[in-house]
Amino acid sequence: MSFSDVFKSSFLSNINSFSTLDVLLALGLSFVLGLFIFMIYKKTYSGVMYSDSFGISLIAMSMITSLVIIAVTSNVVLSLGMVGALSIVRFRTAIKEPMDIAFLFWSIAVGIVLGAGLLPLAIIGSVIIGIIIVVFSTRKLGDTPYILVISCDDESTETAVKELLNKEAKKNLLKSKSVSKLGVELTYEIRVKNDDTHFVNQISTTEGVSNAVLVSYNGEYMS
């Protein structure tokens, strides 16, 4: 029995079970659509720290998924083994932005659809999803939340700051209060009126206030 006879029934016979042209077409389109997803991600990203590696991984994810689906659809036995192999894979990378999960699923979905040979569905679906994400990311759906950190001397100053916030800010919510021998540190989540932050200057000049810092906030919004 020669070397080729050993693998003729199981390995070499599967080489011609898929079309090379179909593989190249699927991988080419998965690269193009992955690049499209990457550009949408880069254009609409609104997090704190942008990561180029995550954007590039979106391209790789669509191509790898497409390759796996092509292999699965070409061989039923291989598909069963693939399910068992992929079931033991665990990913430990933390996803910090909610939209990153959507982009990951989008990239995987493109790879699955292209691997299954549904090319028009992948192209049309990606264009529609991209347009929707761009439109909603450029629209202001609510007031911009801010975090205001104030260092004051005593309780009377804290009361004066609270009265000023009730008057000038659209909404305010005390998130934390730290008391020490040096004074009181207050952290407020606020919404400003018409993007007007002049009241922070008034707070900083209030007697008993030693410091006032206003920063943009991307966490959970107030109801």
C-alpha positions in Angstrom: 0.0 0.0 0.0 1.5 3.3 -1.1 1.3 6.7 0.7 -1.4 7.9 -1.7 -3.5 4.8 -1.1 -3.6 5.4 2.6 -5.1 8.9 2.1 -7.0 8.4 -1.1 -10.3 7.6 0.5 -10.4 10.3 3.1 -7.9 13.1 2.4 -7.0 13.4 -1.2 -10.6 12.8 -2.4 -11.7 16.0 -0.5 -9.3 18.3 -2.4 -11.7 18.6 -5.3 -14.8 18.9 -3.1 -14.8 22.7 -3.4 -14.1 25.1 -6.2 -10.9 27.1 -6.1 -12.6 30.0 -7.8 -15.4 30.0 -5.2 -12.8 30.1 -2.4 -10.9 33.0 -3.9 -14.2 34.9 -4.6 -15.4 34.3 -1.0 -12.1 35.3 0.6 -11.8 38.4 -1.7 -15.3 39.6 -0.9 -14.7 38.9 2.8 -11.6 41.0 2.7 -13.4 43.9 0.9 -16.4 43.7 3.3 -14.1 43.3 6.3 -12.3 46.5 5.1 -15.7 48.2 4.8 -16.6 47.2 8.4 -13.2 48.5 9.5 -13.8 51.9 7.9 -17.2 52.2 9.4 -15.8 51.2 12.8 -13.0 53.9 12.5 -15.5 56.6 11.4 -18.1 56.0 14.1 -15.8 55.1 17.0 -16.7 57.3 20.0 -14.9 55.5 22.9 -12.0 56.6 25.0 -9.0 54.8 23.3 -9.1 53.7 19.7 -7.4 50.5 18.8 -6.1 49.8 15.3 -5.5 46.2 16.2 -9.2 45.6 16.9 -10.1 47.2 13.6 -7.7 44.9 11.7 -9.0 41.9 13.6 -12.4 42.7 12.1 -11.0 42.1 8.6 -9.2 38.9 9.7 -12.4 37.7 11.5 -14.5 37.9 8.4 -11.9 36.1 6.3 -11.2 33.4 8.8 -14.9 32.7 9.4 -15.5 32.5 5.7 -12.7 30.0 5.3 -14.1 27.9 8.2 -17.7 27.9 6.7 -16.4 26.9 3.3 -14.6 23.9 4.9 -17.7 22.9 6.9 -20.1 23.1 3.9 -17.7 21.0 1.7 -17.5 18.0 4.1 -20.2 16.8 6.6 -17.7 14.8 8.6 -15.4 17.8 8.9 -18.3 20.0 10.1 -18.9 17.6 13.0 -15.3 17.7 14.0 -15.2 21.5 13.6 -18.0 21.9 16.1 -16.2 19.9 18.7 -12.9 21.7 18.1 -14.4 25.2 18.2 -16.4 24.4 21.4 -13.2 24.3 23.5 -12.0 27.7 22.3 -12.2 30.4 24.9 -11.6 34.1 24.4 -10.4 36.2 27.4 -10.2 39.7 25.7 -12.5 42.1 27.5 -14.9 44.1 25.3 -15.1 47.6 26.8 -17.4 49.3 24.3 -20.9 47.9 23.6 -20.6 48.8 19.9 -17.5 46.6 19.6 -19.6 43.6 20.2 -21.9 44.6 17.3 -18.9 45.0 15.0 -17.6 41.6 16.0 -20.9 39.9 15.3 -21.2 41.8 12.0 -17.8 40.6 10.9 -18.5 37.0 11.8 -21.9 37.2 10.1 -20.3 38.4 6.9 -17.9 35.5 7.0 -20.7 33.0 7.6 -22.9 34.3 4.8 -20.0 34.5 2.3 -18.8 31.1 3.2 -22.3 29.8 2.6 -22.3 31.3 -0.9 -24.9 34.0 -0.3 -22.9 36.8 -1.8 -25.7 39.3 -2.5 -27.1 38.9 1.0 -23.6 39.7 2.5 -23.1 42.8 0.3 -26.6 44.3 0.6 -26.8 43.5 4.3 -23.4 45.1 5.0 -24.3 48.3 3.1 -27.6 48.7 4.9 -26.0 48.0 8.3 -23.2 50.4 7.6 -25.6 53.2 6.6 -27.7 52.7 9.7 -24.7 52.8 12.0 -23.3 56.0 10.4 -26.6 57.8 10.5 -27.3 57.0 14.2 -23.7 57.7 15.3 -23.7 61.2 13.8 -27.0 62.1 15.4 -27.2 63.4 19.0 -29.7 61.1 20.6 -29.6 62.8 24.0 -27.8 65.3 26.3 -24.1 64.9 26.7 -23.4 63.6 30.2 -20.5 65.1 32.3 -18.8 64.3 35.5 -18.1 67.3 37.8 -15.6 66.8 40.6 -15.6 69.6 43.3 -13.3 70.0 46.2 -14.8 72.2 49.0 -14.0 73.0 52.6 -17.1 72.3 54.6 -20.8 71.5 54.6 -21.9 75.1 54.0 -19.9 75.2 50.8 -21.4 71.9 49.7 -24.9 73.4 50.2 -24.0 76.4 48.1 -22.6 74.3 45.3 -25.8 72.1 45.3 -28.0 75.2 45.1 -26.0 76.5 42.1 -26.2 73.2 40.3 -29.9 73.0 40.8 -30.2 76.4 39.3 -27.7 76.2 36.4 -27.5 72.5 35.4 -30.3 70.7 33.6 -29.9 67.6 35.7 -27.5 66.7 38.5 -27.0 63.5 40.5 -24.5 63.0 43.3 -22.4 59.9 42.4 -20.0 60.0 45.3 -18.9 62.0 48.4 -15.5 61.7 50.1 -14.9 63.4 53.4 -11.5 63.9 55.0 -9.7 66.4 57.3 -8.7 68.4 54.2 -12.3 68.9 53.1 -15.1 67.3 51.1 -14.8 66.0 47.5 -18.1 65.7 45.6 -18.6 63.9 42.3 -21.7 64.8 40.3 -23.1 63.4 37.1 -24.7 66.4 35.3 -26.5 67.4 32.1 -25.9 71.0 31.0 -28.3 73.4 29.3 -27.5 74.1 25.6 -23.9 72.9 26.1 -23.3 75.9 28.4 -20.7 75.2 31.1 -20.1 78.7 32.4 -21.5 77.7 35.8 -18.3 75.7 36.4 -16.5 79.0 36.6 -19.0 80.3 39.1 -18.5 77.2 41.2 -14.7 77.5 41.1 -15.0 81.1 42.4 -17.4 80.2 45.2 -16.0 80.8 48.6 -14.7 77.5 50.1 -14.3 75.7 46.7 -10.6 74.9 46.1 -11.0 73.0 42.8 -13.7 72.2 40.2 -13.1 69.8 37.2 -15.6 69.0 34.5 -15.0 66.0 32.2 -17.0 64.2 29.5 -18.6 60.9 30.6 -19.3 57.8 28.5 -20.7 55.5 31.1 -24.2 54.7 32.1 -26.6 57.6 31.6 -29.1 58.9 34.1 -32.7 58.0 33.6 
